[in-house]
Amino acid sequence: MRISTKAFTGMMPRVEPHLLPPSGAQQATNTKLWSGSIGTFREPGFVANLAKVGTVKTIYRFGKHLDDDTRQWFHWLNDTDVTRGPIPDDTQERTYYTEAGQPPMVTDATMATANGLMPSASYRLGIPAPTMPAAVTVTPGSNPDDTLERQNCRLAYTFVSGWGEEGPPNAVSEAFNATTGDTINVVSMEGPPTGQYNITHKRLYISAVDANGTAVLRFWKEISAGETSYSAELDLTLLGEALPENPLIPPPESLFGLMAHPGGFLIGFVDQQVYRSETFKPYGWPYFSPVADDIVGGAVSGQATIICTKGSTYLATQADPITFTPVRLDGFQPCSSKRSIAVLSGGVVYASPDGLVAVSEAGLTVITEQLLTRDQWQAYNPASMMTVVHDDRAFIFFDNGVKKGSLILDKGPGGLSLIETTIHATAAYVDERRDELFLVVEQGKVHKWEGGAGHLVATYTSRKFIVERPQNLGAAMVIADAYPVTFTFRATIKAADGTDKQVSFTKTVLNGRPFRMPGNYRAREYEYTTSGTKTVKEVVIASTLGNITAE
């Protein structure tokens, strides 16, 4: 008898060991099975130290133009969502983020990298409205012909940032009568608000009647943010553009889950509300829509936005912030962990109580259902999970309180399978431009996945082979790229009283020649384990040495 395995695949814990595919594994830890061999992962390679003290939960590499792994690592001790802004002609890499427990913020290259506590400095996202209406008096101008009709006017003002971002207006002033040539005297304006704002100017607007007889606030003057009073002559014919129809109000302070839509707007969440910014104006958030469940997080895949909640899952396919409408999908798979949400193969995945869920416009699918039972999935503690996608594989980091590590969901030629690794990360970042994965696997340090020189120890346990009649498999051969490889062979002998006896044999294999194993027993159930840092290409077990090379 001869059993040869040349193509190795990952784990399917749901399936009984003797019913696994011929190449399936009962255990596959640190095994790189992409090519069918039992390969090994290189150890994570140290990249950079992080300055903040504590458990880092989010990292982001700033400086998209740099090909330098060691520089400009933003990092936070709280869960944080980060995205580059949809800013036309942006030369300073304006970057937006929402950190748990903090208001939404924005930074750029002029201030983000001044020290190791990156981002070193930031501004509050959004421009607030002034809280005090202005008081206005009018000094009539010289109008000897009295031909210019006076209009009933009002005045409002806005704050403007150093980046030209304009916030919503305050309440309008009391009405005043004015016409071209009058001097408008404005007093009781407030200065810029305290806090981390980039406010440098005020814009003053005066209402004028348009061709349809409607009073519209139109731009009059721009002054310094600190000025509380201002006087100038009015010319109604030179008033500029009108205030935006939808006021560009700041996002809520409790906004979280920030992400960019390819339509040019940002998306975020508060409780049961989905908020959107104005197109190409990420400082203004005039739009929001409710859903029926508390939102956990979301992701954008193509033009579609997936919203994961503590109840149902929602999908919005609209590509503009105004018509954006979340629709409830069929099925019920609540999201167990915000950090488990990731984009994978044209859809979105997240951890639910039942398994890893894939979301697309077609609906919900528990894609790990064929691999893990609910109880097996729960043993990994879905609430602890963080998922990142690299090379079209989902890396799922977990911590169940006893064991830490990660699962890699692989879509190989034999179908879906799992690989378990001993690498656990508290934070992860995928550099999509260079197709590299970075992890925080050690407190205060960034490492690159497979960036080290050494290799992780790969352990692979085969399926359980059950033969027709009890017999002895007394020979084996391990073909590897290099040696040594540790080979362990186990046979289970079924006794008449129903008890099991296990025969185990371990050998340090130093070459590709066949070798003998114990021959003083007979059994029907067999399995083997290989372990080491070398790539294994084939394992053969057989009755005799002569059967090893017999095809």
Residue pairs with C-beta under 8 A, 6 or more apart in sequence:
1 467
1 471
1 473
1 542
1 543
1 547
2 540
2 541
2 542
2 543
2 547
2 548
2 550
3 465
3 473
3 526
3 540
3 541
3 542
4 538
4 539
4 540
5 22
5 23
5 462
5 538
5 539
5 540
6 36
6 537
6 538
7 23
7 36
7 414
8 23
8 25
8 28
8 31
8 33
8 36
8 37
8 38
8 460
8 536
9 21
9 23
9 24
9 25
9 33
9 36
9 412
9 414
9 417
10 24
10 25
10 28
10 31
10 33
10 408
10 410
10 412
10 417
10 418
10 419
11 24
11 25
11 26
11 27
11 28
11 371
11 417
11 418
11 419
11 420
12 20
12 21
12 24
12 370
12 371
12 417
12 418
13 371
13 372
13 373
13 376
13 418
14 369
14 370
14 371
14 372
14 373
14 376
15 24
17 26
17 463
17 464
17 527
18 463
18 464
18 465
18 466
18 525
20 26
20 463
20 464
21 414
21 463
22 463
23 36
23 414
23 463
24 417
24 463
25 31
25 417
25 460
25 461
25 462
25 463
26 461
26 462
26 463
26 464
26 527
27 420
27 459
27 460
27 461
27 529
28 417
28 418
28 419
28 420
28 459
28 460
28 461
29 419
29 420
29 421
29 422
29 458
29 459
29 460
30 40
30 41
30 419
30 420
30 421
30 422
30 456
30 457
30 458
30 459
31 38
31 39
31 40
31 419
31 458
31 459
31 460
32 38
32 39
32 40
32 41
32 419
32 458
33 39
33 410
33 412
33 417
33 419
34 410
34 412
37 535
37 536
37 537
38 458
38 460
38 530
38 535
38 536
38 537
39 458
39 535
40 455
40 456
40 457
40 458
40 532
40 533
40 534
40 535
41 421
41 450
41 455
41 456
41 458
42 450
42 451
42 452
42 453
42 454
42 455
42 456
43 450
43 452
43 453
43 454
43 455
43 456
44 423
44 439
44 441
44 447
44 448
44 449
44 450
44 451
44 452
45 447
45 448
45 450
45 451
45 452
45 453
46 445
46 446
46 447
46 451
46 452
47 69
47 70
47 438
47 445
47 446
47 447
47 448
47 451
48 69
48 70
48 71
48 73
48 445
48 446
49 444
49 445
49 446
50 56
50 59
50 73
50 75
50 116
50 440
50 444
50 445
50 446
51 75
51 115
51 116
51 117
51 118
52 75
52 76
52 77
52 117
52 444
53 444
54 77
54 443
55 77
55 426
55 443
56 75
56 76
56 77
56 426
56 427
56 440
56 443
56 444
57 76
57 77
57 78
57 79
57 80
57 339
57 426
57 427
58 74
58 75
58 76
58 78
58 79
58 80
58 81
58 82
58 99
58 427
59 73
59 74
59 75
59 427
59 428
59 429
59 438
59 440
59 446
60 73
60 74
60 75
60 80
60 82
60 95
60 97
60 429
61 69
61 72
61 73
61 74
61 429
61 431
61 438
62 72
62 73
62 74
62 93
62 95
62 109
62 112
62 113
62 118
62 119
63 71
63 72
63 93
63 109
63 113
64 84
64 93
64 433
66 72
67 434
69 436
69 438
69 446
69 448
69 451
72 112
72 113
72 118
73 118
73 446
74 82
74 95
74 97
74 112
74 118
74 119
75 118
75 427
75 440
76 97
76 99
78 99
78 100
78 101
78 102
79 99
79 100
79 338
79 339
80 97
80 98
80 99
80 100
81 97
81 98
81 256
81 257
81 258
81 259
81 268
82 95
82 96
82 97
82 258
83 95
83 96
83 97
83 258
83 259
83 260
83 266
84 90
84 93
84 94
84 95
84 96
84 260
85 94
85 95
85 96
85 106
85 260
85 266
85 282
86 260
86 264
86 265
86 266
86 279
86 280
86 282
87 94
87 280
87 282
88 280
92 108
92 109
92 110
93 108
93 109
94 106
94 107
94 108
94 163
95 106
95 107
95 108
95 112
95 119
96 104
96 105
96 106
96 125
96 258
96 266
96 282
97 104
97 105
97 106
97 107
97 119
97 122
97 258
98 104
98 105
98 255
98 256
98 257
98 258
98 268
99 105
100 256
103 124
103 125
103 253
103 255
104 124
104 125
104 126
104 251
104 253
104 255
104 258
104 268
105 119
105 122
105 123
105 124
105 125
105 196
106 122
106 123
106 124
106 125
106 282
106 283
107 119
107 121
107 122
107 123
111 119
111 120
111 121
111 122
112 118
112 119
112 120
112 121
112 122
113 119
113 120
114 120
114 121
122 196
123 161
123 196
123 197
123 198
124 195
124 196
124 197
124 250
125 250
125 251
125 282
125 283
126 167
126 248
126 249
126 250
126 251
126 283
126 284
126 285
127 158
127 159
127 160
127 161
127 165
127 166
127 167
127 168
127 197
127 199
127 248
127 250
127 283
128 159
128 167
128 168
128 193
128 197
128 250
129 158
129 159
129 167
129 168
129 169
129 170
129 247
129 249
130 157
130 158
130 159
130 169
130 170
130 189
130 190
130 202
131 170
131 190
132 170
132 188
132 189
132 190
133 156
133 170
133 171
133 172
133 173
133 174
133 188
134 155
134 156
134 157
134 170
134 173
134 186
134 187
134 188
134 189
135 173
135 174
135 186
135 187
135 188
136 155
136 173
136 174
136 176
136 184
136 185
136 186
136 187
137 176
137 185
137 187
138 176
138 177
138 178
138 182
138 183
138 184
138 185
139 182
139 183
139 185
139 231
140 181
140 182
141 179
141 180
141 181
141 182
141 183
141 233
142 181
143 179
143 181
148 179
148 180
148 181
149 179
150 177
150 178
150 179
151 177
151 178
151 179
151 208
151 209
151 236
152 175
152 176
152 177
152 215
153 175
153 176
153 177
153 178
153 206
153 207
153 208
154 172
154 173
154 174
154 175
154 176
154 206
154 207
154 215
154 217
155 172
155 173
155 176
155 184
155 186
155 204
155 205
155 206
155 207
155 220
156 169
156 170
156 171
156 172
156 173
156 204
156 205
156 217
156 243
157 169
157 170
157 186
157 189
157 202
157 203
157 204
157 205
158 166
158 167
158 168
158 169
158 170
158 202
158 203
158 205
158 243
159 166
159 167
159 192
159 193
159 197
159 199
159 201
159 202
159 225
160 166
160 167
160 199
160 200
160 201
160 202
160 203
160 222
160 225
161 197
161 198
161 199
161 200
161 283
162 198
162 199
162 200
163 198
165 198
165 248
165 281
165 283
165 284
166 203
166 248
167 248
167 249
167 250
167 283
167 284
168 247
168 248
168 249
169 205
169 217
169 243
169 247
172 207
172 217
176 184
178 184
178 206
178 234
179 234
179 236
180 234
180 235
180 236
180 237
181 233
181 234
181 235
182 233
182 234
183 231
183 232
183 233
183 234
184 206
184 220
184 231
184 232
184 233
184 234
185 229
185 230
185 231
186 204
186 229
186 230
186 231
187 228
187 229
188 228
188 229
189 202
189 227
189 228
189 229
189 230
190 228
191 225
191 226
191 228
192 199
192 200
192 225
192 226
193 199
199 225
200 224
200 225
201 222
201 223
201 224
201 225
202 222
202 223
202 224
202 225
202 227
203 219
203 221
203 222
204 219
204 220
204 221
204 222
204 223
204 230
205 217
205 218
205 219
205 220
205 243
206 217
206 218
206 220
206 234
206 239
207 215
207 216
207 217
207 218
208 215
208 216
208 218
208 236
208 239
209 215
209 216
210 216
216 242
216 243
217 242
217 243
218 239
218 240
218 241
218 242
218 243
219 239
219 240
219 241
219 242
220 232
220 234
220 239
220 240
221 230
221 232
223 230
244 278
244 284
246 278
246 284
246 286
246 287
247 284
247 286
248 278
248 281
248 283
248 284
248 285
248 286
249 284
249 285
249 286
250 283
250 284
250 285
251 268
251 275
251 277
251 285
252 270
252 275
252 285
254 270
254 271
255 268
255 269
255 270
255 275
255 285
256 268
256 269
256 270
256 297
257 267
257 268
257 269
257 295
257 297
257 298
257 338
258 266
258 267
258 268
259 266
259 267
259 268
259 298
259 299
259 300
260 266
260 267
260 300
261 267
261 276
261 300
261 303
261 305
261 319
261 321
262 300
262 302
262 303
262 319
263 279
263 303
263 319
263 320
263 321
264 279
264 280
265 276
265 277
265 278
265 279
265 280
265 282
265 320
265 321
266 276
266 277
266 282
266 285
267 274
267 275
267 276
267 277
267 298
267 300
267 305
268 275
268 285
269 275
269 295
269 297
269 298
269 307
270 295
271 294
271 295
272 290
272 291
272 292
272 293
272 294
272 295
272 309
273 288
273 289
273 290
273 291
273 295
274 288
274 289
274 290
274 291
274 295
274 298
274 305
274 307
274 314
274 316
274 324
274 326
275 285
275 287
275 288
276 285
276 287
276 288
276 321
276 324
277 283
277 284
277 285
277 287
277 321
278 284
278 285
278 286
278 287
278 321
279 320
279 321
287 321
287 322
287 324
289 316
289 324
289 325
289 326
291 307
291 309
291 312
291 314
291 326
291 328
292 311
292 312
292 328
293 309
293 310
293 311
293 312
293 334
294 309
294 310
294 311
295 307
295 308
295 309
296 308
296 309
296 310
296 334
296 335
296 337
296 338
296 341
297 308
297 335
297 338
297 339
297 341
297 350
298 305
298 306
298 307
298 308
298 341
298 348
299 305
299 306
299 308
299 341
299 342
299 343
299 348
300 306
300 343
301 343
301 346
301 347
301 348
301 360
302 346
303 317
303 319
304 315
304 316
304 317
304 360
304 361
305 315
305 316
305 317
305 324
305 326
306 313
306 314
306 315
306 341
306 347
306 348
306 359
307 313
307 314
307 315
307 316
307 326
308 335
308 338
308 341
308 348
308 350
308 359
309 334
309 335
310 334
310 335
311 332
311 334
312 328
312 329
312 331
312 332
312 334
313 328
313 329
313 331
313 333
313 335
313 357
313 359
313 364
314 326
314 327
314 328
314 329
315 326
315 327
315 329
315 359
315 361
316 324
316 325
316 326
316 327
317 361
318 324
318 325
329 359
329 363
329 364
330 363
330 364
331 363
331 364
333 352
333 353
333 354
333 357
333 364
333 366
334 352
334 353
335 341
335 350
335 351
335 352
336 350
336 351
336 352
336 353
336 382
336 383
336 385
337 350
337 351
337 382
337 383
337 384
337 385
337 386
339 385
339 386
339 387
340 349
340 350
340 351
340 356
340 382
340 385
340 386
340 387
340 396
341 348
341 349
341 350
341 387
342 348
342 349
342 350
342 387
342 388
342 389
342 394
343 349
343 389
344 358
344 389
344 392
344 394
345 392
345 411
346 360
347 358
347 359
347 360
348 358
348 359
348 360
349 356
349 357
349 358
349 359
349 367
349 387
349 389
349 394
350 356
350 357
350 359
350 387
351 357
351 382
351 383
351 385
351 387
351 396
352 366
352 382
353 374
353 377
353 378
353 382
354 366
354 369
354 374
354 377
355 366
355 367
355 368
355 369
355 371
355 372
355 374
355 377
356 366
356 367
356 368
356 377
356 387
356 394
356 396
356 409
357 364
357 365
357 366
357 367
358 364
358 365
358 366
358 367
367 409
367 416
368 377
368 409
368 416
368 418
370 416
371 416
371 417
371 418
372 418
379 400
380 396
380 398
380 400
380 407
381 398
381 399
381 400
381 401
384 398
384 399
384 400
385 396
385 397
385 398
386 396
386 397
386 425
386 426
386 427
386 428
387 394
387 395
387 396
387 397
388 394
388 395
388 428
388 429
388 430
388 437
389 395
389 430
390 430
390 435
390 437
390 449
391 435
392 411
393 408
393 409
393 410
393 411
394 408
394 409
395 406
395 407
395 408
395 428
395 437
396 406
396 407
396 408
396 409
397 404
397 405
397 406
397 423
397 424
397 425
397 428
398 404
398 405
398 406
398 407
398 424
399 424
404 424
405 420
405 421
405 422
405 423
405 424
406 420
406 421
406 423
406 424
406 425
407 418
407 419
407 420
407 421
408 418
408 419
408 420
408 421
409 416
409 418
410 416
410 417
410 418
410 419
421 456
422 456
423 439
423 441
423 456
424 441
425 439
425 440
425 441
426 440
426 441
426 443
427 439
427 440
428 437
428 438
428 439
428 440
429 437
429 438
430 436
430 437
430 438
431 437
431 438
436 448
436 449
437 448
437 449
438 446
438 447
438 448
438 449
439 446
439 447
439 448
439 449
440 446
440 447
441 447
454 533
455 533
456 533
457 531
457 532
457 533
458 530
458 531
458 532
458 533
459 529
459 530
459 531
460 529
460 530
460 531
460 536
461 527
461 528
461 529
462 527
462 528
462 529
462 539
463 527
464 525
464 526
464 527
465 525
465 526
465 527
465 541
466 524
466 525
467 524
467 526
468 524
469 524
470 493
470 522
470 523
470 524
471 522
471 523
471 524
471 543
472 519
472 520
472 521
472 522
472 523
472 543
473 489
473 491
473 517
473 526
473 541
473 542
473 543
474 516
474 517
474 518
474 519
474 542
474 543
474 544
474 545
475 514
475 515
475 516
475 517
475 541
475 542
475 543
475 544
475 545
475 547
475 548
476 487
476 489
476 514
476 515
476 517
476 528
476 539
476 540
476 541
476 542
476 548
477 512
477 513
477 514
477 515
477 538
477 539
477 540
477 548
478 485
478 487
478 509
478 512
478 530
478 536
478 538
478 539
479 512
479 536
479 537
479 538
479 539
479 540
480 509
480 512
480 532
480 534
480 535
480 536
480 537
481 534
481 535
481 537
482 534
482 535
483 509
483 510
483 511
483 512
483 534
484 508
484 509
484 510
484 532
484 534
485 508
485 509
485 530
485 531
485 532
485 534
485 536
486 506
486 507
486 508
486 509
486 530
486 531
486 532
487 506
487 507
487 508
487 509
487 528
487 529
487 530
487 539
488 504
488 505
488 506
488 507
488 528
488 529
488 530
488 531
489 504
489 505
489 506
489 517
489 526
489 527
489 528
489 541
490 502
490 503
490 504
490 505
490 526
490 527
490 528
490 529
491 502
491 503
491 504
491 521
491 523
491 525
491 526
492 500
492 501
492 502
492 503
492 523
492 524
492 525
492 526
493 500
493 501
493 502
493 503
493 521
493 522
493 523
494 500
494 523
494 524
494 525
495 501
503 518
503 521
503 523
505 517
505 518
507 515
507 517
509 515
514 540
514 545
514 548
514 549
516 545
526 541
528 539
528 541
530 536
530 539
540 548
542 548
542 550
